[in-house]
Amino acid sequence: MDSLSFLVVTLISGAIAGTIFGFINLVIVEPYLDKAIEIEVQNRINANEKVNSEEHNNYRFWQKSGEVAAGAILGMAFGSLLGIVFAFGRKTLPGSNNLKKAIILSGIIWLVIFMIPAIKYPANPPTVGDPDTISYRQYLFISFILISGTSALALSIIYKKMKINPSLKLIIVSIIYTIIMIGAFVVVPPNPDEITAPMDLVNGFRIASMFTMGIFWIILGITFGLIWDKIRPHDPTQYKTV
């Protein structure tokens, strides 16, 4: 494995997917955030709190201006995660070529660290929830992601070591993972905050967030697989000098 080529694949594919993700978020997700913040500001005004509109507008402008850059950084982080897992599991991943393997692995990671945790803790706009419980809510969410991620990682190692039919192996590890996550759903406490924002806004935000994150992982899998096949960091023979 050529380290430099590996970094090029992970960082470039992550940056491309993350940049596209940032632009999509600006169009699809940000309007929900604007609406949620407008409701929060109006509630503060109704409570006779002082609101600095200029400061608020400047802050939102700064947030939106950095959306694409933040998306690129997030993409490179997730691209590195995808690359590490892909490098160790490429030979055992299902799929007839590296592109298919990358897309499948990308979908698995999306399911494990985003979709499954989102079922337990659906995404809410930033202004929804008690500010005093934000640390506790983050702790619960991260804990659930860790349970899901470490369980999937452990089961992938077990999958590689099992000497039985691949289809049967997949069924076994899937059942074990399902049992673990059902247990986690029961044991890990729910979100402690009552949702007071309009549910059409909250549900719209959740659907938009799920859609954009799904698009991100699809693009990441495709770009990663294509660039991997182009550069081939797993093939050391092409780096030998004659």
C-alpha positions as CSV (number, residue, x, y, z in Angstrom):
1,M,0.0,0.0,0.0
2,D,1.5,3.3,-1.1
3,S,0.8,5.8,1.7
4,L,1.0,9.0,-0.4
5,S,-1.4,7.6,-3.0
6,F,-3.7,6.4,-0.2
7,L,-3.9,9.9,1.3
8,V,-4.5,11.4,-2.2
9,V,-7.5,9.1,-2.7
10,T,-9.1,9.6,0.7
11,L,-8.6,13.4,0.9
12,I,-9.5,14.3,-2.7
13,S,-12.6,12.0,-2.7
14,G,-13.6,13.4,0.7
15,A,-13.1,17.0,-0.3
16,I,-15.2,16.5,-3.5
17,A,-18.1,14.8,-1.7
18,G,-17.9,17.3,1.2
19,T,-17.9,20.3,-1.1
20,I,-21.0,19.1,-3.0
21,F,-22.6,18.3,0.4
22,G,-22.0,21.8,1.5
23,F,-23.6,23.3,-1.5
24,I,-26.6,21.0,-1.2
25,N,-27.0,21.9,2.4
26,L,-27.1,25.6,1.6
27,V,-30.0,24.9,-0.8
28,I,-32.0,22.2,1.1
29,V,-31.2,22.4,4.8
30,E,-30.4,26.0,5.5
31,P,-34.0,27.3,4.9
32,Y,-35.2,25.0,7.7
33,L,-32.5,26.5,10.0
34,D,-33.5,30.0,9.0
35,K,-37.1,29.2,9.9
36,A,-36.2,27.6,13.2
37,I,-34.0,30.6,14.2
38,E,-36.8,33.0,13.2
39,I,-39.2,31.2,15.6
40,E,-36.6,31.3,18.4
41,V,-35.9,35.0,17.8
42,Q,-39.6,35.8,17.8
43,N,-40.1,33.8,21.1
44,R,-37.3,35.8,22.7
45,I,-38.9,39.1,21.5
46,N,-42.3,37.9,22.9
47,A,-40.5,37.2,26.2
48,N,-39.2,40.9,26.2
49,E,-35.6,39.8,25.7
50,K,-33.3,42.1,23.8
51,V,-32.3,40.8,20.4
52,N,-29.5,42.3,18.4
53,S,-30.7,41.7,14.8
54,E,-27.5,43.0,13.2
55,E,-25.3,40.6,15.3
56,H,-27.7,37.8,14.5
57,N,-27.7,38.5,10.7
58,N,-23.9,38.7,10.7
59,Y,-23.5,35.4,12.5
60,R,-25.8,33.6,10.1
61,F,-24.0,35.1,7.1
62,W,-20.7,33.9,8.6
63,Q,-22.2,30.4,9.1
64,K,-23.5,30.1,5.6
65,S,-20.3,31.5,4.1
66,G,-18.4,28.7,5.8
67,E,-20.9,25.9,4.9
68,V,-18.9,24.7,1.9
69,A,-15.5,24.8,3.6
70,A,-16.9,23.0,6.6
71,G,-18.4,20.4,4.3
72,A,-15.1,19.8,2.6
73,I,-13.3,19.4,5.9
74,L,-16.1,17.0,7.1
75,G,-15.8,15.1,3.8
76,M,-12.0,14.6,4.2
77,A,-12.6,13.3,7.7
78,F,-15.2,10.8,6.5
79,G,-13.1,10.0,3.5
80,S,-10.2,9.1,5.7
81,L,-12.5,6.8,7.7
82,L,-13.8,5.2,4.6
83,G,-10.3,4.8,3.3
84,I,-8.9,3.1,6.4
85,V,-11.8,0.6,6.6
86,F,-11.6,0.0,2.8
87,A,-7.8,-0.6,2.9
88,F,-8.2,-3.3,5.6
89,G,-11.4,-4.9,4.2
90,R,-11.1,-4.5,0.5
91,K,-10.5,-8.2,-0.3
92,T,-13.4,-9.4,1.7
93,L,-15.9,-6.7,0.7
94,P,-18.7,-7.8,-1.6
95,G,-18.6,-6.5,-5.1
96,S,-16.9,-7.4,-8.4
97,N,-14.7,-4.3,-8.5
98,N,-13.3,-1.5,-6.3
99,L,-16.0,1.0,-7.3
100,K,-18.8,-1.4,-6.2
101,K,-16.9,-2.3,-3.1
102,A,-16.5,1.4,-2.2
103,I,-20.1,2.1,-2.7
104,I,-21.2,-0.8,-0.6
105,L,-18.8,0.1,2.2
106,S,-19.9,3.7,2.0
107,G,-23.6,2.6,2.4
108,I,-22.7,0.3,5.4
109,I,-20.9,3.2,7.1
110,W,-23.8,5.5,6.4
111,L,-26.2,3.0,7.9
112,V,-24.0,2.3,11.0
113,I,-23.0,5.8,12.0
114,F,-25.8,7.9,10.7
115,M,-29.0,6.0,9.9
116,I,-29.3,3.7,12.9
117,P,-28.4,6.5,15.4
118,A,-30.8,8.8,13.6
119,I,-33.6,6.4,14.3
120,K,-32.9,6.6,18.1
121,Y,-32.1,10.3,18.1
122,P,-33.6,12.0,15.0
123,A,-32.0,15.2,14.0
124,N,-33.5,18.5,15.3
125,P,-32.8,22.1,14.2
126,P,-30.2,23.7,16.5
127,T,-32.7,25.9,18.3
128,V,-34.9,22.9,19.3
129,G,-34.2,21.6,22.8
130,D,-33.2,22.9,26.2
131,P,-29.7,24.6,26.1
132,D,-29.0,23.2,29.6
133,T,-29.2,19.6,28.3
134,I,-27.1,20.0,25.2
135,S,-24.0,18.3,26.6
136,Y,-26.1,15.4,27.9
137,R,-27.8,15.0,24.6
138,Q,-24.5,15.0,22.7
139,Y,-23.2,12.4,25.1
140,L,-26.1,10.2,24.5
141,F,-25.9,10.6,20.7
142,I,-22.1,10.0,20.6
143,S,-22.5,7.0,22.9
144,F,-25.0,5.4,20.6
145,I,-22.8,6.0,17.5
146,L,-19.9,4.4,19.4
147,I,-22.0,1.4,20.3
148,S,-23.1,1.0,16.7
149,G,-19.7,1.6,15.2
150,T,-17.7,-0.6,17.5
151,S,-20.2,-3.4,17.2
152,A,-20.1,-3.2,13.4
153,L,-16.2,-3.2,13.5
154,A,-16.0,-6.1,15.8
155,L,-18.5,-8.1,13.7
156,S,-16.6,-7.3,10.6
157,I,-13.5,-8.9,12.2
158,I,-15.5,-11.9,13.1
159,Y,-16.9,-12.1,9.6
160,K,-13.4,-12.2,8.1
161,K,-12.4,-15.1,10.4
162,M,-15.4,-17.2,9.9
163,K,-14.7,-20.2,7.6
164,I,-18.3,-20.7,6.3
165,N,-20.4,-19.7,3.4
166,P,-20.3,-15.9,2.8
167,S,-24.0,-15.6,2.6
168,L,-24.5,-17.5,5.9
169,K,-21.7,-15.3,7.5
170,L,-23.6,-12.2,6.5
171,I,-26.8,-13.5,7.9
172,I,-25.2,-14.4,11.2
173,V,-23.4,-11.1,11.7
174,S,-26.5,-9.1,10.7
175,I,-28.6,-10.9,13.2
176,I,-26.0,-10.3,16.0
177,Y,-25.7,-6.6,15.1
178,T,-29.5,-6.3,15.1
179,I,-29.7,-7.9,18.6
180,I,-27.0,-5.6,19.9
181,M,-28.7,-2.5,18.5
182,I,-32.1,-3.5,19.8
183,G,-30.6,-3.9,23.2
184,A,-29.0,-0.4,22.9
185,F,-32.3,1.1,21.9
186,V,-33.8,-0.2,25.1
187,V,-30.9,0.5,27.5
188,V,-29.7,4.0,26.2
189,P,-31.9,6.8,27.5
190,P,-34.1,8.7,25.1
191,N,-33.8,12.4,24.2
192,P,-34.9,14.2,27.4
193,D,-36.2,17.3,25.7
194,E,-39.8,17.9,24.6
195,I,-40.1,19.3,21.1
196,T,-41.9,22.6,21.2
197,A,-41.2,23.7,17.6
198,P,-43.8,23.0,14.9
199,M,-43.5,19.4,13.8
200,D,-43.8,20.2,10.1
201,L,-40.6,22.2,10.5
202,V,-38.8,19.5,12.6
203,N,-39.9,16.7,10.3
204,G,-38.9,18.7,7.2
205,F,-35.5,19.3,8.7
206,R,-35.0,15.6,9.5
207,I,-36.0,14.5,6.0
208,A,-33.7,17.1,4.4
209,S,-30.8,16.2,6.7
210,M,-31.3,12.5,5.9
211,F,-31.5,13.2,2.2
212,T,-28.3,15.3,2.0
213,M,-26.3,12.9,4.2
214,G,-27.4,10.0,2.0
215,I,-26.4,11.9,-1.1
216,F,-23.0,12.7,0.5
217,W,-22.2,9.0,1.2
218,I,-23.3,8.0,-2.3
219,I,-21.0,10.6,-3.8
220,L,-18.2,9.7,-1.5
221,G,-18.4,6.0,-2.4
222,I,-18.5,6.8,-6.1
223,T,-15.6,9.3,-6.1
224,F,-13.5,7.2,-3.7
225,G,-14.0,4.0,-5.9
226,L,-13.2,5.9,-9.1
227,I,-10.1,7.6,-7.8
228,W,-8.9,4.4,-6.1
229,D,-9.1,2.5,-9.4
230,K,-7.3,5.4,-11.2
231,I,-4.4,5.7,-8.7
232,R,-4.4,2.1,-7.4
233,P,-2.6,2.6,-4.1
234,H,-3.0,-1.1,-3.3
235,D,-0.8,-2.1,-6.3
236,P,2.9,-1.6,-5.2
237,T,4.2,-2.9,-8.6
238,Q,3.3,0.3,-10.4
239,Y,5.6,2.3,-8.0
240,K,8.7,0.2,-8.7
241,T,11.4,1.9,-10.7
242,V,13.1,0.1,-13.6
